[in-house]
Every structure is written in C-alpha cells, then in structure tokens.
Amino acid sequence: PAFVKELSVILRSENCQPFARQAAGLQLKNVLYAKEEETRAQYLNRWLALPADIRTHVKLLVVQTLGTEPFRPSIAAQCVAAIACAELPSGLWPDVIDALRTSVTNPGSTASLKESSLETLGYICQDIDAASLRASFVCFEVLEQQSNSILTAIVHGMRKEEPSFHVRLAATNALLNSLEFTKKNFGMEAERHIIMQVVCEATQCTDTHVKVAALQCLVRIMSLYYQFMEQYMGSALFAAAENNRVPEQVSRHYAKGAVSHICPLMLEILTHQDENDDDDDWTPSKAAGVCIMLMAQCVGDTILESVMPFLKHFSSTDWKYKVTIRDTAAWTIGRVLEICPEIVNKDGMLARLLPALSQGLHQEPRVAANVCWALVALVKTAYDIACGQGTDSTGQPDTYALSPCFEAMVSELIKTTDRTDGNQSNLRLAAFETLMELIKNSPKDCYPVVQSTTVLMLKKLEQLLNMEATTTSNSDKVPNCFISIIYVFENFHSTFVVEPAHGPAVTASPRLDKDVKVTILGCFGDIALAIGIHFERYIQIVMAMLAEASSAAIVTNPQDYDQVDYVDKLRENCVMAYTGILQGMRPVGSDTDPEKKNQAKISLSRFVPAMVKMIAICCETVPVSPSDGLVASVAGLIGDLVVLYGTQITPELSNDKVKALLDRGRKSRTSKTKSVAIWARKEMQKAMNAVTPAP
C-alpha cells in the first residue's frame, strides 16, 4: 500500500522532474496492468484488496495530475484508465466518467486538461472492450450505460470550434475506441446526426492527424452501423432487391455511385510508389490496391470503365509509370478478373485485354509474373463459363472464348519459360504454372494444340529439373504441371506422353538432386490414378524403380538428421506410388462387381509382395521410427490391400509391428493420420472376422 501511495504522490508533484513523474506513473500503471490474462486478474484482485482509503487517496492524486504533465502522452491518463478498468466492473468509482466529462466540457478547463481527460476516456473504452472480449460482457455493459456521458465529452472535444488540434485528436481517437458502446445512440436519429456531423467536420480539419483519425472513425462507423448510413451518402444510392422480396441484409450499393470518383484517385495513388519502400511496409499504394480490390467485389464489372485505361501503363515510357506501376497494374487486372468473372463475356473485352497481357509477358520479371497470375484467372474464368454453357458426357466443353488465341498463348508462355531472367520473381515457375492451368482448362477443340506442344513441354520440364541452381525449389512444382498434362491426355495414351517423363534421362541423371527424384517417385502414383488401367504398359519399369528405391531407403546413421528425413520422404513417396498404382489400376466398378474385383486381384497380385515388403520396412522402429506422415501413408496402403484381397492378405499383415504402427496412427494428434489408421484397423478386423468360403 505504501508503495502505490508514494508513486501517486511523485506523479502528482509538479516539483519532481518530468522523467521521475513518468517513471512513477508507469510503475503505478504496471501495478494494475499486465498483458497476460492470468497475471492481470491477480493484479486486479491485489488492487481491490487494498484498504479503501488507500485506493481513494491514489485515485484522487492521479485525477488531479491530469492536465499538469509537461509531456505527451499523459501517464496520468493511463493510470486513471487502469484504475477505472479495475473498479468499474465491480461497481466501484461510478463517478469517474462524469468527472472526466466535466473536465472536458468545463469552459474553465485548460487544453491540456481536456486532452488528457479525453485520452483517459479513450483508454478506458479501449481496455474495457478488450477485457469484455476475453471475459464477460459486464465491462461492456458498464460503458453502454454511460455512453451518453462519454459521447457528450467526445463531441465537445471534436467540435470544429475547438482551437486545439491536440484536443480534437484526443477526442477523435476516443470516439474510435467508443463506437462499440454507442449502438443505442446511433439508433437515435438526432444523436446520430450530431455524431456524424462532428466526424465529417473532422475529416476536413487542416491537421493531418485529426483527419486520419476521423477517416478511421468513418470506416468503423460504416462497418458497425451500415444500416443507418443511407441518408449520409447523398446521390450514391441504388436500390437493392432479391427476387422482389426484402433481403436479409440490404446492400445500398453506395460504392456504385462512388466508383467513378474514387477509382481514378486510387489508381493515381498506385503510381505514387517509392523505390525505397520495403515489401513488408504498409504504404498508400498498397492501401489503394486493397481499396480497388474491395471496390471490385462491391460493384462487379462496373469498375471496368475506370480500370481498363490503366492498361496503357504496360507500355508507357513515362518515368512515373515505372516497373512498380506496371507490376501493380498487372496485379489489379488479375484481381478484377478473379472477382468479376463475368467481364470475359463483354464485347471487345478480350480484344483489349489479351494484347496488353501479351505485352506484359515481355516486361520486367515482377511484372511478367503478375501477368501470369492474371492469365490464370482469365483461363479459369473462361473455362468455367464454357462449362456452364454445356459439356459433353466427359464434362468437357467443345470450345471457349480463348480457343482462337489458345495456340498463341501457349507459344508466349513457353517463350517466357526461356527467358534468361526467369529465375527472378519466380517468373519461370509462374509461367509453367500458367501453362499447367491453360492445359488443364482447355476445351476439346484445343486438344490438337496441346498434343503438339506436349513433347516440348516435357523437355522444358526436364531442363528445369536439371537446373542446379533451382532444382530443390522447383521439385514440388514440376510434378503438378506434368500431372495436369496427364489428366488432359487421359484419352490419348500415346507413348510419347509418359515415357520421356520417367526415362533414364530424368531418373538416372547424376545432376538431378536426390530430393527431386523422391518427388518423381510419388508422381507415378498420381499418373496411375490419372490414366487408370492404361498404366499397365509402364508398370514393369516403374515397379523396378520402386523396388530399387525401397532397397535404398535405409538409415545408416540415426544421428544424421538430413539422412533420416530423406529416407522417411523416400519411403513415403514409394508408399504413395504403390497406393496410386493399386487404386488406379483397379477397373471401375471393382468394389461392387465381384468379377471385376477378381480381375483386379489377378492383375495386381504379382506386385503385392513388393508392397508388403515396403510396409514391413516402414513399420520398423529401429534405428528410427516412421514420421506421422509416413504412418498415414502406410496405413492407407494397408487398408487398400485389405479391401481388395481380404482374408488372402491378412496373414501377411497380422503381426505385432503392423499392429503397433496402426495403434500409433490411431493415437496421432493429426486428424488425417488418426482417421486413416482407424479405417485401416477396421478393415483388418473385418477381414479377420470374415469366414473364408470353402474351395
């Protein structure tokens, strides 16, 4: 008690040095406040346990300190707020809000006293709001009951007649923190008018800080009280209806009326970029980009009239439209295409858009990479629209809007993958991923073009794999591109599609990183799933490679963590390949048709011993235990084998090591591993309980 009492005395004394008063105030605040909820509760109980006369004395001194400090921000304001947040929920110090209001509205109060009192109100609203979110709504209700007093003080401080910008700023910040508690006031038209008037006046203040705080208030008000904003939006209103009935949530479409005024300003702000800006900094240009994105979400293709002229910056020689601006323009186009897909069908839109995007592919890497992303959005949108207009029995549309320029797009993207600066800004990967989407989202009339470029595509992928500088980072991307090609060519099972991908040039290359080879092994399972029983022609060479990889998957030094991780990944990818082959090569309908199931058993039986051997290797816990991911993969393979072979396979899998692996999977904290292990265990139990029919 003596400590807090002495701290309040030092804080109040104007004879003490400012730094001493600051230190005393911080110590006093920290007696009551802590970031950790548990510690904060302890501090609160400790404060409330103090004798009432001590607490009253401290409160009196800290309140008297308001307006006497020669520094900003006020330490006394933080102390008063900390004590108020501790006592108000318990029904103590009920007159503190009224006292602060009086300090603000009293004509005799100094500007410093008004400012510190408003800061205190802001701190109280901020801290009690946070406390209510963590605990109960008791604190929240305390301020709701006193919202009239709080708003009276705030509105008085925000008036344009107030000569002190510091007071207006403190009042505006306090309003921002109190908006959560003023729902009742916003529901009353007269009070709402007054609040909106002072906020709008504050946005015209000559002080930038006040103006920014007022704009933040408007944003928050619009978010919290959108339903009351119609009369303040002027002509920017459009009626909204849902099938001639009252919707659950009405959109007034304010943005449609403002887009022609706001969007050009935002696009202009995009050009105000500094080369010294850090990528992680929040800058006006980034804020403008987000604003355009949200505007597009609100108004749809209405935004096009404002955005499309921005395309000219791709080829502009004006110094202002440098690389960062072209980069942002490309990003903006991609975002608009993603949010407003209907624009693809607009007359003349593709004729204007595609030349600009084509030119963008020849710009700096960061620009070209964003153009690739924009093309992905365009391709997906065009394909989805075509599918919506009708497909054949395989789910493929006959044609789409991009068919006339499909070959040119493929050609431009392949050229982009050859760029000497392709490693910058992940441009080469972006180009390959765009090709992947272009091929995957191609209609039937584009198949000849895809077929004619597939061999070249695969050669490019092989070259990419062999680039030592980027091998590791690209290893996960390339198989995805390849699988997309396989899915497209599911009905074209020519040798040229698959054989180059798993030939000796790739898998036996001494220059190829071992991690890439691991990824390629797992890729075979995806290929088998994609082309089904047609994988038979490649099965011998693939199984030989998997057998070789399985025998090499041995940990020789448990202390070498890189080796342990590599072996675990190698085993997991081998298991994934086996699983894909097992599932992909089963005829469609084999689960319900006994004859087809028997055919599947016979055709796959020659590979079962290799799969069982792989399972046994993965179940070993010496010298190291399998990872959680490997456990899930092995459990999946066990389940698939049991589902297909039933009692024929259970003797091979009914051992303690397999049981231990499944038990570990069932106890895993990873939901996928746990569910797969439980399923595999149930299938095992079901098979073992089945009665074997007589021969």
Buried (B, 14 or more C-beta within 10 A) or exposed (E): EEEBBBBBBBBBBEEBEEEEBBBBBBBBBBBBBBEEEEEBEEBBEEBEEBEEEBBEBBBEBBBEBBBBBEEEEBBBBBBBBBBBBBBBBEEBBEEBBBBBBBBBBEEEBBBBBBBBBBBBBBBBBBBBBEBBEEEEEBBBBBBBEBBBBBBBBBBBBBBEEBEBBBBBBBBBBBBBBBBBBBEEBBEEEEBBEBBBBBBEBBBEBEBEBBBBBBBBBBEBBBEBBBEBBEEBBEEBBEEEEEEEEEEEEBEBBBBBBBBEEBBBEBBEBBBEBEEEBEEEEEBBBBEBBEBBBEBBBBBBBBBBEBBBEBBEBBBEEEEEBBBBBBBBBBBBBBBBBBBBBEBBBEEEBBEEBBBBBBBBBBBBBBBBBBBBBBBBBBBBBBBBBBBEEEBEEEEBBEBBBBBEBBBEBBEBBBEBBEBEEBBBBBBBBBBBBBBBBBBBBBBBBBBEBBBEBBEEBBEBBBEBBBBEEBBEEBBEBBBBBBBBBBBBBEEEBEEEBBEBBBEEBBBEBEEBBEBBBBBBBBBBBBBBBBBBBBBEEBBEBBBEBBBEBBEEBEBEEEEEEEBBBBBBBBBBBBBBBBBBBBBBBBBEEBEEEEEBBEBBBEBBEEBBEBBBBBBBBBBBEEEBBBBBBBBBBBBBBBBBBBBBBBBBBBEBBEEEBBBEBBEBBBEBEBEBBBBBBBBBBEBBEEBBEEEEEEE
